[in-house]
Amino acid sequence: MAIKKSLEKLDLFIENGIAKVKEIIAEKLTAEIVVTKEIKTERITTNEIQIVDKVTGEIYCTWIENGEWVKVKGECGTISNETASNGTANNQATSSEQPTCTPNWQCKEWQPSTDSVCSGETFTQNCVQWIDLNNCGISETPTTTQQATGTKDCSTSSTKSTTTISQQ
């Protein structure tokens, strides 16, 4: 009971395990929010909101800057002030600025496929479809070739296949 009275002097009330506070000011607030009733809020004041991607589990920091949503991969406390203040965090960097998202390119489709070239023959494949695992929104994809060995069974065919690939 003494603890409850002490907390009430600080305008903190606890009823049925629920804390009621008029105002909270914190440098960092971590909370799991479960909404059980309609909440009407006139204003939320914060500089940044940290959100976890539901599918990948990756952390993003987001805020509104000049009326536009800005999103940066990473924890809010780790983002540089320059990134936070120049609006490049939404992957809309100008040509002189570095993007804040680093693409993680993975080739989704190599051509020609190994099963279209006779077994044992070496040839050069080109990546014709890239995917960015980080979803940076950058349309410029890398140009990559690789050496591969055919897997097609050509022993029953009387003609040998030849594949010519022009390298970029």
DSSP file (Angstrom, degrees, kcal/mol; ACC not computed):
  #  RESIDUE AA STRUCTURE BP1 BP2  ACC     N-H-->O    O-->H-N    N-H-->O    O-->H-N    TCO  KAPPA ALPHA  PHI   PSI    X-CA   Y-CA   Z-CA
    1    1 A M     >        0   0    0      0, 0.0     4,-2.2     0, 0.0     5,-0.2   0.000 360.0 360.0 360.0 -36.4    0.0    0.0    0.0
    2    2 A A  H  >  +     0   0    0      1,-0.2     4,-2.1     2,-0.2     5,-0.1   0.876 360.0  50.7 -64.6 -37.5    2.9    2.4    0.8
    3    3 A I  H  > S+     0   0    0      2,-0.2     4,-2.5     1,-0.2    -1,-0.2   0.919 108.6  51.9 -66.1 -42.6    4.3    1.8   -2.7
    4    4 A K  H  > S+     0   0    0      1,-0.2     4,-2.0     2,-0.2    -2,-0.2   0.908 110.7  47.8 -60.2 -43.1    0.9    2.6   -4.3
    5    5 A K  H  X S+     0   0    0     -4,-2.2     4,-1.4     2,-0.2    -1,-0.2   0.888 110.9  51.7 -65.3 -39.7    0.7    5.9   -2.3
    6    6 A S  H  X S+     0   0    0     -4,-2.1     4,-0.6     1,-0.2    -2,-0.2   0.907 110.5  48.0 -64.2 -41.3    4.2    6.8   -3.3
    7    7 A L  H ><>S+     0   0    0     -4,-2.5     5,-2.2     1,-0.2     3,-1.2   0.881 106.1  57.4 -66.8 -38.1    3.5    6.2   -7.0
    8    8 A E  H ><5S+     0   0    0     -4,-2.0     3,-1.7     1,-0.3    -1,-0.2   0.827  98.5  60.7 -62.4 -31.7    0.2    8.2   -6.8
    9    9 A K  H 3<5S+     0   0    0     -4,-1.4    -1,-0.3     1,-0.3    -2,-0.2   0.764 105.0  49.5 -64.8 -23.7    2.4   11.2   -5.6
   10   10 A L  T <<5S-     0   0    0     -3,-1.2    -1,-0.3    -4,-0.6    -2,-0.2   0.204 124.1-107.2 -96.1  14.1    4.1   10.9   -9.0
   11   11 A D  T < 5S+     0   0    0     -3,-1.7    11,-0.7     1,-0.2     2,-0.5   0.829  80.0 132.5  60.4  35.1    0.8   10.8  -10.8
   12   12 A L  E   < -A   21   0A   0     -5,-2.2     2,-0.4     9,-0.1    -1,-0.2  -0.977  35.0-172.8-116.9 120.2    1.2    7.1  -11.5
   13   13 A F  E     -A   20   0A   0      7,-2.3     7,-3.3    -2,-0.5     2,-0.5  -0.934   9.3-163.9-118.2 134.5   -1.8    5.0  -10.8
   14   14 A I  E     +A   19   0A   0     -2,-0.4     2,-0.4     5,-0.2     5,-0.2  -0.972  15.0 167.7-120.3 120.3   -2.0    1.2  -10.9
   15   15 A E  E >  S-A   18   0A   0      3,-2.4     3,-1.8    -2,-0.5    -2,-0.0  -0.991  71.2 -14.2-133.3 124.8   -5.4   -0.5  -11.0
   16   16 A N  T 3  S-     0   0    0     -2,-0.4    -1,-0.1     1,-0.3     3,-0.1   0.854 128.7 -52.7  53.9  39.5   -6.0   -4.2  -11.7
   17   17 A G  T 3  S+     0   0    0      1,-0.2     2,-0.5     0, 0.0    -1,-0.3   0.557 113.6 119.3  76.8   8.2   -2.4   -4.5  -13.1
   18   18 A I  E <   -A   15   0A   0     -3,-1.8    -3,-2.4     2,-0.0     2,-0.4  -0.929  54.8-145.8-111.3 124.5   -2.8   -1.5  -15.4
   19   19 A A  E     -A   14   0A   0     -2,-0.5     2,-0.5    -5,-0.2    -5,-0.2  -0.729  10.2-161.4 -88.6 134.8   -0.6    1.5  -15.1
   20   20 A K  E     +A   13   0A   0     -7,-3.3    -7,-2.3    -2,-0.4     2,-0.4  -0.976  13.7 173.7-118.3 124.1   -2.1    4.9  -15.8
   21   21 A V  E     -A   12   0A   0     -2,-0.5    -9,-0.1    -9,-0.2     3,-0.1  -0.988  29.3-147.2-131.5 137.7    0.2    7.8  -16.5
   22   22 A K  S    S-     0   0    0    -11,-0.7     2,-0.3    -2,-0.4    -1,-0.1   0.916  83.6  -1.7 -70.1 -43.4   -0.7   11.3  -17.7
   23   23 A E        -     0   0    0      2,-0.0     2,-0.4     0, 0.0    -1,-0.3  -0.995  58.9-160.3-152.3 141.4    2.5   11.8  -19.7
   24   24 A I        -     0   0    0     -2,-0.3     2,-0.5    -3,-0.1    -3,-0.0  -0.991   5.1-174.9-124.2 130.5    5.7    9.9  -20.5
   25   25 A I        +     0   0    0     -2,-0.4     2,-0.3     3,-0.0     3,-0.1  -0.989  20.0 160.1-122.0 121.1    8.9   11.4  -21.8
   26   26 A A        -     0   0    0     -2,-0.5     3,-0.2     1,-0.1    -2,-0.0  -0.989  45.2-142.1-142.1 147.5   11.6    8.9  -22.6
   27   27 A E  S    S+     0   0    0     -2,-0.3     2,-0.4     1,-0.3    -1,-0.1   0.870 100.1  12.1 -73.4 -37.8   14.7    8.9  -24.7
   28   28 A K        -     0   0    0     -3,-0.1     2,-0.4     2,-0.0    -1,-0.3  -0.991  69.4-173.2-141.8 132.5   13.9    5.3  -25.7
   29   29 A L        -     0   0    0     -2,-0.4     2,-0.5    -3,-0.2    -3,-0.0  -0.988   0.8-172.7-128.7 122.6   10.7    3.4  -25.2
   30   30 A T        +     0   0    0     -2,-0.4     2,-0.3     2,-0.0    -2,-0.0  -0.964  20.7 155.7-114.7 127.4   10.3   -0.2  -26.0
   31   31 A A        -     0   0    0     -2,-0.5     2,-0.6     2,-0.0    -2,-0.0  -0.999  42.2-136.6-151.3 149.7    6.8   -1.7  -25.8
   32   32 A E        -     0   0    0     -2,-0.3     2,-0.5     2,-0.0    -2,-0.0  -0.957  32.9-155.6-103.6 118.9    4.6   -4.5  -27.1
   33   33 A I        +     0   0    0     -2,-0.6     2,-0.5     2,-0.0    -2,-0.0  -0.849  17.5 179.6-106.1 125.2    1.3   -2.9  -27.9
   34   34 A V        -     0   0    0     -2,-0.5     2,-0.6     0, 0.0    -2,-0.0  -0.981  18.9-148.1-120.9 117.2   -1.9   -4.9  -27.9
   35   35 A V        +     0   0    0     -2,-0.5     3,-0.1     1,-0.2    -2,-0.0  -0.756  29.4 160.6 -90.6 119.3   -5.0   -2.8  -28.8
   36   36 A T        +     0   0    0     -2,-0.6     2,-0.3     1,-0.2    -1,-0.2   0.573  67.8  30.7-110.8 -15.8   -8.1   -4.1  -27.0
   37   37 A K  S    S-     0   0    0      0, 0.0     2,-0.2     0, 0.0    -1,-0.2  -0.923  98.7 -82.4-135.9 161.7  -10.2   -0.9  -27.3
   38   38 A E        -     0   0    0     -2,-0.3     2,-0.5    -3,-0.1    -2,-0.0  -0.462  44.1-152.0 -64.9 131.7  -10.4    1.9  -29.8
   39   39 A I        -     0   0    0     -2,-0.2     2,-0.6     2,-0.0    -1,-0.0  -0.931   6.5-161.7-110.0 127.8   -7.7    4.5  -29.1
   40   40 A K        -     0   0    0     -2,-0.5     2,-0.5     0, 0.0    -2,-0.0  -0.943  14.2-179.0-109.2 118.0   -8.3    8.1  -30.1
   41   41 A T        -     0   0    0     -2,-0.6     3,-0.1     1,-0.1    -2,-0.0  -0.964  21.6-168.7-121.3 129.4   -5.1   10.0  -30.3
   42   42 A E  S    S-     0   0    0     -2,-0.5     2,-0.3     1,-0.3    -1,-0.1   0.860  76.7  -1.0 -79.7 -37.7   -4.9   13.7  -31.1
   43   43 A R        -     0   0    0      2,-0.0     2,-0.5     0, 0.0    -1,-0.3  -0.966  49.9-162.9-159.0 134.9   -1.1   13.7  -31.6
   44   44 A I        -     0   0    0     -2,-0.3     2,-0.7    -3,-0.1    -3,-0.0  -0.989  17.3-160.9-115.9 124.6    1.9   11.4  -31.4
   45   45 A T        +     0   0    0     -2,-0.5     2,-0.3     2,-0.0    -2,-0.0  -0.916  33.3 126.5-111.7 112.9    5.2   13.3  -31.2
   46   46 A T        -     0   0    0     -2,-0.7     3,-0.1     1,-0.1    -2,-0.1  -0.974  50.1-141.5-156.0 154.0    8.3   11.3  -32.1
   47   47 A N  S    S+     0   0    0     -2,-0.3     2,-0.3     1,-0.3    17,-0.2   0.844  85.3  10.5 -86.1 -36.5   11.2   11.7  -34.4
   48   48 A E        -     0   0    0     15,-0.1     2,-0.4     2,-0.0    -1,-0.3  -0.984  57.8-151.7-145.1 151.0   11.5    8.1  -35.5
   49   49 A I  E     -B   62   0B   0     13,-3.0    13,-2.7    -2,-0.3     2,-0.5  -0.995  14.3-147.1-125.1 130.0    9.6    4.8  -35.3
   50   50 A Q  E     -B   61   0B   0     -2,-0.4     2,-0.4    11,-0.2    11,-0.2  -0.855  21.3-177.4 -99.4 127.4   11.4    1.5  -35.4
   51   51 A I  E     -B   60   0B   0      9,-3.1     9,-3.1    -2,-0.5     2,-0.5  -0.959  21.1-136.9-129.3 142.5    9.5   -1.3  -37.0
   52   52 A V  E     -B   59   0B   0     -2,-0.4     7,-0.2     7,-0.2     2,-0.2  -0.862  29.3-115.4-100.1 129.4   10.3   -5.0  -37.5
   53   53 A D     >  -     0   0    0      5,-3.5     4,-1.7    -2,-0.5    -1,-0.0  -0.441  19.6-141.8 -62.5 127.4    9.5   -6.6  -40.9
   54   54 A K  T  4 S+     0   0    0     -2,-0.2    -1,-0.1     1,-0.2    -2,-0.0   0.817  95.3  33.5 -63.3 -33.7    6.8   -9.2  -40.4
   55   55 A V  T  4 S+     0   0    0      1,-0.1    -1,-0.2     3,-0.1    -2,-0.0   0.918 130.0  27.3 -90.3 -50.8    8.3  -11.6  -42.9
   56   56 A T  T  4 S-     0   0    0      2,-0.1    -2,-0.2     1,-0.0     3,-0.1   0.704  89.7-132.4 -89.7 -20.5   12.1  -11.1  -42.7
   57   57 A G     <  +     0   0    0     -4,-1.7    -3,-0.1     1,-0.3     2,-0.1   0.510  55.9 146.2  79.2   3.3   12.5  -10.0  -39.1
   58   58 A E        -     0   0    0     -6,-0.1    -5,-3.5     1,-0.1     2,-0.4  -0.426  48.3-120.6 -75.5 150.9   14.7   -7.1  -40.3
   59   59 A I  E     -B   52   0B   0     -7,-0.2    15,-3.0    -2,-0.1     2,-0.3  -0.758  28.8-174.7 -96.8 135.9   14.6   -3.8  -38.5
   60   60 A Y  E     -BC  51  73B   0     -9,-3.1    -9,-3.1    -2,-0.4     2,-0.4  -0.958  15.4-147.0-126.8 147.3   13.6   -0.6  -40.3
   61   61 A C  E     +BC  50  72B   0     11,-3.2    11,-2.8    -2,-0.3     2,-0.3  -0.944  24.6 179.0-110.6 135.2   13.5    3.0  -39.0
   62   62 A T  E     +BC  49  71B   0    -13,-2.7   -13,-3.0    -2,-0.4     2,-0.3  -0.965  10.8 152.0-138.6 153.6   10.9    5.3  -40.4
   63   63 A W  E     - C   0  70B   0      7,-1.8     7,-3.0    -2,-0.3     2,-0.5  -0.957  43.2 -98.6-163.6 172.4    9.7    8.9  -40.0
   64   64 A I  E     - C   0  69B   0     -2,-0.3     2,-0.4     5,-0.2     5,-0.2  -0.915  36.1-179.8-106.3 130.4    8.0   11.7  -41.9
   65   65 A E  E >  S- C   0  68B   0      3,-3.1     3,-1.8    -2,-0.5    -2,-0.0  -0.989  71.1 -13.2-133.5 122.4   10.3   14.4  -43.4
   66   66 A N  T 3  S-     0   0    0     -2,-0.4    -1,-0.1     1,-0.3     3,-0.1   0.860 130.0 -54.0  53.2  37.9    8.9   17.3  -45.4
   67   67 A G  T 3  S+     0   0    0      1,-0.2     2,-0.4     0, 0.0    -1,-0.3   0.475 118.9 105.0  81.9   1.8    5.5   15.5  -45.5
   68   68 A E  E <  S-C   65   0B   0     -3,-1.8    -3,-3.1     0, 0.0    -1,-0.2  -0.912  74.0-112.6-119.4 143.8    6.9   12.3  -47.0
   69   69 A W  E     -C   64   0B   0     -2,-0.4     2,-0.4    -5,-0.2    -5,-0.2  -0.517  30.6-162.7 -69.8 137.5    7.6    8.9  -45.4
   70   70 A V  E     -C   63   0B   0     -7,-3.0    -7,-1.8    -2,-0.2     2,-0.4  -0.977   5.4-170.8-121.8 137.1   11.2    8.0  -45.1
   71   71 A K  E     +C   62   0B   0     -2,-0.4     2,-0.4    -9,-0.2    -9,-0.2  -0.997   5.5 179.4-133.6 132.6   12.4    4.4  -44.5
   72   72 A V  E     -C   61   0B   0    -11,-2.8   -11,-3.2    -2,-0.4     2,-0.4  -0.998  30.7-120.8-132.9 134.6   15.9    3.2  -43.7
   73   73 A K  E    S+C   60   0B   0     -2,-0.4   -13,-0.3   -13,-0.2     2,-0.2  -0.596  77.9  46.6 -72.0 128.4   17.0   -0.4  -43.0
   74   74 A G  S    S-     0   0    0    -15,-3.0    -2,-0.2    -2,-0.4     2,-0.2  -0.545  97.5 -48.3 126.7 168.8   18.5   -0.6  -39.5
   75   75 A E    >   -     0   0    0     -2,-0.2     3,-1.6     1,-0.1     4,-0.5  -0.469  48.9-123.2 -74.2 144.0   17.9    0.5  -36.0
   76   76 A C  G >  S+     0   0    0      1,-0.3     3,-1.1   -16,-0.2    -1,-0.1   0.859 109.6  55.6 -56.7 -39.3   16.9    4.1  -35.4
   77   77 A G  G 3  S+     0   0    0      1,-0.2    -1,-0.3     3,-0.0    -2,-0.0   0.645 105.1  53.7 -70.4 -13.7   19.8    4.8  -33.0
   78   78 A T  G <  S+     0   0    0     -3,-1.6     2,-0.3     2,-0.1    -1,-0.2   0.479  81.8 105.3-100.4  -3.4   22.4    3.6  -35.6
   79   79 A I  S <  S-     0   0    0     -3,-1.1    -5,-0.0    -4,-0.5    -7,-0.0  -0.607  75.1-116.1 -81.5 134.4   21.3    5.9  -38.5
   80   80 A S     >  -     0   0    0     -2,-0.3     4,-2.2     1,-0.1     5,-0.2  -0.314  15.9-122.2 -68.9 152.7   23.7    8.7  -39.1
   81   81 A N  H  > S+     0   0    0      1,-0.2     4,-1.8     2,-0.2     5,-0.2   0.848 112.7  57.5 -61.3 -34.8   22.4   12.3  -38.7
   82   82 A E  H  > S+     0   0    0      2,-0.2     4,-1.6     1,-0.2     6,-0.3   0.928 108.4  45.3 -63.5 -44.4   23.3   13.1  -42.3
   83   83 A T  H  > S+     0   0    0      1,-0.2     6,-0.6     2,-0.2     4,-0.6   0.920 113.6  50.5 -62.8 -43.6   21.1   10.2  -43.5
   84   84 A A  H  < S+     0   0    0     -4,-2.2    -1,-0.2     1,-0.2    -2,-0.2   0.791 117.3  38.7 -67.1 -27.8   18.3   11.3  -41.2
   85   85 A S  H  < S+     0   0    0     -4,-1.8    -1,-0.2    -5,-0.2    -2,-0.2   0.627 108.2  57.3-101.9 -13.4   18.4   14.9  -42.3
   86   86 A N  H  < S-     0   0    0     -4,-1.6    -2,-0.1    -3,-0.2    -1,-0.1   0.452  96.5-123.7-103.1   3.3   19.0   14.8  -46.0
   87   87 A G  S >< S+     0   0    0     -4,-0.6     3,-0.6    -5,-0.1     5,-0.3   0.592  77.7 117.5  75.2   9.1   16.1   12.7  -47.1
   88   88 A T  G >   +     0   0    0     -5,-0.4     3,-1.2    -6,-0.3    12,-0.6   0.525  48.3  89.7 -86.1  -3.6   18.2   10.0  -48.9
   89   89 A A  G 3  S+     0   0    0     -6,-0.6    -1,-0.2     1,-0.3   -16,-0.2   0.702  74.2  66.9 -68.6 -18.4   17.0    7.3  -46.5
   90   90 A N  G <  S-     0   0    0     -3,-0.6    -1,-0.3   -20,-0.1   -18,-0.1   0.088 121.4-102.0 -90.2  25.2   14.1    6.4  -48.8
   91   91 A N  S <  S+     0   0    0     -3,-1.2    -2,-0.2   -20,-0.1    -3,-0.1   0.822  92.7 120.2  60.0  33.7   16.5    5.2  -51.4
   92   92 A Q        +     0   0    0     -4,-0.4    -3,-0.1    -5,-0.3    -1,-0.1  -0.283  37.6 160.1-118.0  45.3   16.0    8.4  -53.4
   93   93 A A        -     0   0    0     -5,-0.3     2,-0.1     1,-0.1    -6,-0.0  -0.338  38.5-122.9 -70.3 147.3   19.6    9.5  -53.4
   94   94 A T    >   -     0   0    0      4,-0.1     3,-1.6     1,-0.1    -1,-0.1  -0.331  38.7 -92.5 -78.3 172.7   20.8   12.0  -55.9
   95   95 A S  T 3  S+     0   0    0      1,-0.3    -1,-0.1    -2,-0.1    -2,-0.1   0.759 126.2  50.6 -62.7 -25.4   23.7   11.1  -58.2
   96   96 A S  T 3  S+     0   0    0      2,-0.1     2,-0.3     0, 0.0    -1,-0.3   0.548 101.5  75.4 -89.3  -6.8   26.2   12.6  -55.8
   97   97 A E  S <  S-     0   0    0     -3,-1.6    -4,-0.0    -9,-0.0     0, 0.0  -0.788  80.3-122.2-107.5 149.2   24.9   10.8  -52.7
   98   98 A Q        -     0   0    0     -2,-0.3    -4,-0.1     1,-0.1    -2,-0.1  -0.696  32.5-112.9 -84.9 137.5   25.3    7.2  -51.8
   99   99 A P        -     0   0    0      0, 0.0   -10,-0.1     0, 0.0    -1,-0.1  -0.377  15.3-137.6 -66.3 151.1   22.1    5.1  -51.3
  100  100 A T  S    S+     0   0    0    -12,-0.6     2,-0.5    36,-0.1   -11,-0.1   0.612  85.5  71.4 -86.3 -12.2   21.5    4.0  -47.8
  101  101 A C  S    S-     0   0    0     35,-0.1    34,-0.0   -29,-0.1    35,-0.0  -0.902  72.5-149.0-106.5 129.9   20.4    0.5  -48.8
  102  102 A T        -     0   0    0     -2,-0.5    -2,-0.0    32,-0.0    32,-0.0  -0.873  21.2-127.5 -99.7 118.1   23.0   -1.9  -50.1
  103  103 A P        -     0   0    0      0, 0.0     2,-0.5     0, 0.0    29,-0.1  -0.301  10.5-154.5 -63.2 146.1   21.6   -4.3  -52.7
  104  104 A N        -     0   0    0      2,-0.0    29,-2.7     0, 0.0     2,-0.2  -0.810  23.1-159.1-118.6  85.3   22.1   -8.0  -52.1
  105  105 A W  E     +D  132   0C   0     -2,-0.5     2,-0.4    27,-0.2    27,-0.2  -0.423  15.7 178.2 -75.6 138.0   21.9   -9.3  -55.7
  106  106 A Q  E     -D  131   0C   0     25,-2.2    25,-2.1    -2,-0.2     2,-0.4  -0.996  30.6-121.7-136.2 131.7   21.1  -12.9  -56.4
  107  107 A C  E     -D  130   0C   0     -2,-0.4    23,-0.2    23,-0.2     3,-0.1  -0.600  24.5-176.9 -75.6 125.6   20.8  -14.3  -59.9
  108  108 A K  E    S+     0   0C   0     21,-3.6     2,-0.4    -2,-0.4    22,-0.2   0.755  71.0  24.0 -91.8 -29.1   17.3  -15.9  -60.3
  109  109 A E  E     -D  129   0C   0     20,-1.2    19,-2.7     2,-0.0    20,-1.0  -0.952  61.7-165.6-146.5 123.2   17.9  -17.2  -63.9
  110  110 A W  E     -D  127   0C   0     -2,-0.4    17,-0.2    17,-0.2     4,-0.1  -0.849  27.8-118.7-102.7 140.5   21.0  -18.1  -65.9
  111  111 A Q  E    S+D  126   0C   0     15,-2.7    15,-3.0    -2,-0.4     2,-0.1  -0.990  88.9  29.1-133.0 144.3   20.9  -18.6  -69.6
  112  112 A P  S    S-     0   0    0      0, 0.0    -1,-0.1     0, 0.0     2,-0.1   0.676  93.6-130.9 -69.7 160.2   21.5  -20.8  -71.4
  113  113 A S    >   -     0   0    0     -2,-0.1     3,-1.8     1,-0.1     4,-0.2  -0.414  15.7-117.1 -76.4 155.0   20.5  -23.4  -68.8
  114  114 A T  G >  S+     0   0    0      1,-0.3    37,-3.0     2,-0.2     3,-1.1   0.793 113.0  61.9 -63.6 -27.9   22.9  -26.3  -68.1
  115  115 A D  G 3  S+     0   0    0      1,-0.2    -1,-0.3    36,-0.2    38,-0.1   0.432  96.5  60.2 -81.1   4.2   20.3  -28.8  -69.3
  116  116 A S  G <  S+     0   0    0     -3,-1.8     2,-0.4    36,-0.1    -1,-0.2   0.411  97.5  67.7-104.8  -0.5   20.3  -27.2  -72.8
  117  117 A V  S <  S-     0   0    0     -3,-1.1    35,-2.5    -4,-0.2    34,-0.5  -0.952  96.6 -95.7-121.9 139.9   24.1  -27.9  -73.4
  118  118 A C  B >   -f  152   0D   0     -2,-0.4     3,-1.9    33,-0.2    32,-0.4  -0.155  51.9 -88.8 -56.8 143.7   25.6  -31.4  -73.9
  119  119 A S  T 3  S+     0   0    0     33,-3.2    32,-0.3     1,-0.3    -1,-0.1  -0.238 111.4  17.6 -55.3 131.5   27.0  -33.0  -70.8
  120  120 A G  T 3  S+     0   0    0     30,-1.8     2,-0.3     1,-0.3    -1,-0.3   0.144  91.9 121.8  92.4 -19.4   30.7  -32.2  -70.3
  121  121 A E    <   -     0   0    0     -3,-1.9    29,-3.1    -4,-0.0     2,-0.3  -0.601  54.5-142.1 -77.8 133.8   30.7  -29.1  -72.6
  122  122 A T  E     + E   0 149C   0     -2,-0.3     2,-0.3    27,-0.2    27,-0.2  -0.752  30.7 158.2 -95.0 146.2   31.8  -25.9  -70.9
  123  123 A F  E     - E   0 148C   0     25,-2.4    25,-2.9    -2,-0.3     2,-0.5  -0.945  40.5 -97.7-155.7 170.7   30.1  -22.6  -71.8
  124  124 A T  E     - E   0 147C   0     -2,-0.3     2,-0.3    23,-0.2    23,-0.2  -0.862  31.6-159.5-103.1 130.3   29.4  -19.1  -70.5
  125  125 A Q  E     - E   0 146C   0     21,-3.4    21,-2.0    -2,-0.5     2,-0.4  -0.803   3.3-150.9-104.4 149.2   26.1  -18.3  -68.9
  126  126 A N  E     -DE 111 145C   0    -15,-3.0   -15,-2.7    -2,-0.3     2,-0.6  -0.940  20.7-120.5-114.9 141.8   24.6  -14.8  -68.5
  127  127 A C  E     +D  110   0C   0     17,-1.9    17,-0.3    -2,-0.4   -17,-0.2  -0.722  32.6 174.0 -79.8 123.2   22.3  -13.8  -65.6
  128  128 A V  E     +     0   0C   0    -19,-2.7     2,-0.4    -2,-0.6    -1,-0.2   0.519  66.1  41.2-108.2  -9.3   19.1  -12.6  -67.2
  129  129 A Q  E     -D  109   0C   0    -20,-1.0   -21,-3.6     2,-0.0   -20,-1.2  -0.891  67.0-172.4-145.5 113.6   17.0  -12.1  -64.1
  130  130 A W  E     -D  107   0C   0     -2,-0.4     2,-0.4   -23,-0.2   -23,-0.2  -0.709   4.9-163.4-100.9 151.5   18.3  -10.5  -60.9
  131  131 A I  E     -D  106   0C   0    -25,-2.1   -25,-2.2    -2,-0.3     2,-0.8  -0.999  14.3-141.8-133.0 135.5   16.6  -10.2  -57.5
  132  132 A D  E >   -D  105   0C   0     -2,-0.4     3,-1.6   -27,-0.2   -27,-0.2  -0.854   7.1-162.1 -96.1 110.1   17.7   -7.9  -54.7
  133  133 A L  T 3  S+     0   0    0    -29,-2.7    -1,-0.1    -2,-0.8   -28,-0.1   0.702  91.8  52.9 -66.2 -18.8   17.2   -9.7  -51.5
  134  134 A N  T 3  S-     0   0    0    -30,-0.1    -1,-0.3    -3,-0.1   -29,-0.1   0.471 100.4-136.5 -93.5  -3.6   17.4   -6.4  -49.6
  135  135 A N    <   +     0   0    0     -3,-1.6    -2,-0.1   -31,-0.1   -34,-0.0   0.908  41.4 162.5  49.7  51.4   14.6   -4.8  -51.8
  136  136 A C        -     0   0    0      2,-0.1    -1,-0.1     1,-0.1   -35,-0.1   0.663  49.1-125.0 -75.3 -15.5   16.5   -1.5  -52.1
  137  137 A G        +     0   0    0      1,-0.3     2,-0.5    -5,-0.1    -1,-0.1   0.700  59.5 146.4  79.7  18.1   14.4   -0.5  -55.1
  138  138 A I        -     0   0    0      1,-0.1    -1,-0.3     2,-0.1    -2,-0.1  -0.796  33.1-166.2 -91.7 124.7   17.5    0.1  -57.3
  139  139 A S        +     0   0    0     -2,-0.5     2,-0.6    -3,-0.1    -1,-0.1   0.698  61.6  95.3 -86.8 -19.2   16.7   -0.8  -60.9
  140  140 A E        -     0   0    0      1,-0.0    -2,-0.1     0, 0.0     0, 0.0  -0.627  62.1-166.5 -76.3 114.9   20.3   -0.9  -62.2
  141  141 A T        -     0   0    0     -2,-0.6    -2,-0.1     1,-0.1     2,-0.0  -0.688  21.6-103.0-103.9 156.5   21.4   -4.5  -62.0
  142  142 A P        -     0   0    0      0, 0.0     2,-0.6     0, 0.0    -1,-0.1  -0.333  26.2-127.3 -72.1 158.2   24.9   -6.0  -62.2
  143  143 A T        +     0   0    0    -17,-0.0     2,-0.4    -2,-0.0   -15,-0.1  -0.944  40.1 167.1-105.5 120.6   26.2   -7.6  -65.4
  144  144 A T        -     0   0    0     -2,-0.6   -17,-1.9   -17,-0.3     2,-0.3  -0.995  19.2-176.5-141.1 140.4   27.6  -11.1  -64.6
  145  145 A T  E     -E  126   0C   0     -2,-0.4     2,-0.3   -19,-0.2   -19,-0.2  -0.896   8.6-170.4-124.7 160.5   28.7  -14.1  -66.5
  146  146 A Q  E     -E  125   0C   0    -21,-2.0   -21,-3.4    -2,-0.3     2,-0.3  -0.990  26.2-112.0-147.5 154.5   29.8  -17.5  -65.2
  147  147 A Q  E     +E  124   0C   0     -2,-0.3     2,-0.3   -23,-0.2   -23,-0.2  -0.685  41.7 174.6 -84.0 139.4   31.4  -20.6  -66.6
  148  148 A A  E     -E  123   0C   0    -25,-2.9   -25,-2.4    -2,-0.3     2,-0.4  -0.920  27.1-128.5-140.7 165.5   29.2  -23.7  -66.5
  149  149 A T  E     -E  122   0C   0     -2,-0.3   -27,-0.2   -27,-0.2   -30,-0.1  -0.974  30.7-115.4-120.6 131.7   29.2  -27.3  -67.7
  150  150 A G        -     0   0    0    -29,-3.1   -30,-1.8   -32,-0.4   -35,-0.2  -0.222  21.8-172.2 -64.5 152.2   26.3  -28.8  -69.7
  151  151 A T        +     0   0    0    -37,-3.0   -36,-0.2   -34,-0.5   -33,-0.2   0.362  43.0 121.7-123.4  -0.5   24.2  -31.6  -68.3
  152  152 A K  B     -f  118   0D   0    -35,-2.5   -33,-3.2   -38,-0.9     2,-0.9  -0.433  65.6-123.5 -71.6 137.3   22.1  -32.5  -71.3
  153  153 A D        +     0   0    0    -35,-0.2     3,-0.2     1,-0.2    -1,-0.1  -0.722  41.0 162.8 -81.5 106.7   22.4  -36.2  -72.5
  154  154 A C    >   +     0   0    0     -2,-0.9     3,-1.0     1,-0.1    -1,-0.2   0.242  42.7 104.3-107.4  10.5   23.4  -35.8  -76.1
  155  155 A S  T 3  S+     0   0    0      1,-0.3    -1,-0.1     3,-0.0    -2,-0.0   0.763  81.0  49.8 -67.1 -24.8   24.6  -39.4  -76.6
  156  156 A T  T 3  S+     0   0    0     -3,-0.2     2,-0.3     2,-0.0    -1,-0.3   0.569  96.0  86.8 -89.3  -9.5   21.5  -40.4  -78.5
  157  157 A S    <   -     0   0    0     -3,-1.0    -3,-0.0     1,-0.1     0, 0.0  -0.713  66.4-150.7 -93.9 141.8   21.8  -37.5  -80.9
  158  158 A S  S    S+     0   0    0     -2,-0.3     2,-0.4     2,-0.0    -1,-0.1   0.673  81.2  63.3 -83.4 -17.4   23.9  -37.7  -84.1
  159  159 A T  S    S-     0   0    0     -5,-0.0     2,-0.4     0, 0.0    -2,-0.1  -0.860  79.2-133.5-110.7 145.3   24.6  -33.9  -84.0
  160  160 A K        -     0   0    0     -2,-0.4     2,-0.2   -42,-0.0    -2,-0.0  -0.773  23.0-124.5 -95.2 136.4   26.5  -32.1  -81.4
  161  161 A S        -     0   0    0     -2,-0.4     2,-0.4     2,-0.0   -43,-0.2  -0.556  20.9-162.1 -82.2 144.8   25.0  -28.8  -80.1
  162  162 A T        -     0   0    0     -2,-0.2     2,-0.5   -45,-0.1   -45,-0.0  -0.995   2.0-164.7-125.6 130.4   27.0  -25.6  -80.2
  163  163 A T        -     0   0    0     -2,-0.4     2,-0.5     2,-0.0   -39,-0.2  -0.966   0.2-165.6-118.7 127.6   26.1  -22.6  -78.1
  164  164 A T        -     0   0    0     -2,-0.5     2,-0.4   -41,-0.1    -2,-0.0  -0.952   6.3-175.6-113.5 128.1   27.6  -19.2  -78.7
  165  165 A I        -     0   0    0     -2,-0.5     2,-0.5   -40,-0.0   -41,-0.0  -0.981  18.4-140.7-122.6 130.5   27.2  -16.5  -76.1
  166  166 A S        -     0   0    0     -2,-0.4     2,-0.3     2,-0.0    -2,-0.0  -0.789  20.9-137.9 -89.5 130.7   28.4  -12.9  -76.6
  167  167 A Q              0   0    0     -2,-0.5   -41,-0.0     1,-0.1   -22,-0.0  -0.631 360.0 360.0 -88.4 146.6   30.0  -11.4  -73.5
  168  168 A Q              0   0    0     -2,-0.3    -1,-0.1     0, 0.0   -25,-0.0   0.417 360.0 360.0 -91.3 360.0   29.2   -7.9  -72.5
